[in-house]
Amino acid sequence: MSKSFSQAIKDSSTFIVAEIAQAHDGSLAAAHEYIDLVSKSGVDAVKFQTHIASAESTSREPWRVKMATTDKSRYEYWKRMEFTRDEWIELRDHCLKIGLGFLSSPFSVAAVELLNQLDVEVWKIASGEVGNTPMIEAMLLTQKPIILSTGLSTLSEIDSLVNLIRSRGVDLTILQCTSEYPCPAKMTGLNLLKDFTERWNCRVGISDHSGTIFPSIASVALGATVIEVHVTSSRDAGGVDGPSSVTPDELVQLVRGVRFIESAMANRLDKTILSESAANMKQIFGRSIVASRDLVVGHVLTRDDLAFKKPGGGLSWDQLDLILGKKLSKSVLMDDPVFSDLVDGGKR
């Protein structure tokens, strides 16, 4: 069952976010389709990106990767990715109606103001926005929790931002992120989760661009409380983030894997005793001392008279001295257990 960010934190549950970003390619209908697509996976929230071209970019902004020939500039691309306030409300309401959290990364003060009107529960600072102080100041004024992605930041830069956020008393979660698309295994930086926890004493998580489910699942065992992955309807669908995204089927497996590891980590086993099921299994697969042939009353037991066979429940081999060299007080058939009460002076 999907949980809000605050409820997930309260329940010590991993908050899983499906990042749609610009996979909708500027189509409102496609954005709605993506919401329905990820809703079947069990994620907690959907995240978009809120771009207002005139507030965040100029015509001189270079392309990271130029995908559509229709966009003559990066500015025009951002313009095409825009939704109106009413359209954002429509998307938010769609998420809430089907029980998903609605998040969106802002990229300008204007975008923060718009999203704040939509009552987003938590802010996400994208990797490239760590130096966008005016926008972050606008976020801090709302006192809402912040999830910080660190893909384009050094430790010293993160230190500065953490100090700013904490000086305002705002709740903070820090995500390890590597801004490579797709991100190879050797660059995922899972080791940094522990480092981040120790350095800043806060919740940590991962924003993964590997295009696989593996870093997200592994991160739970390393202390991640927030996981964010890009989603694509199909790797054949194209789009700049396609190679670094997971498919709907993979997203289902990711959520299952995270919840499995989450439960495994939360429930400690006591190996000083066996569980009831293990004790029953041990009885089946264990072994007992039994007669290797039919034996009569008065027979003095030797090593050749005894075997060690399944099932358990009888004498173990280290109890052999209890019966060895002693006379049988009762007859014993082949493969029957030989207990200590079957010999003179013995007790069961």
Order of alpha helices (4+ residues) and beta strands (2+ residues): alpha-beta-alpha-beta-alpha-alpha-alpha-beta-alpha-beta-alpha-beta-alpha-beta-alpha-beta-alpha-beta-alpha-alpha-beta-beta
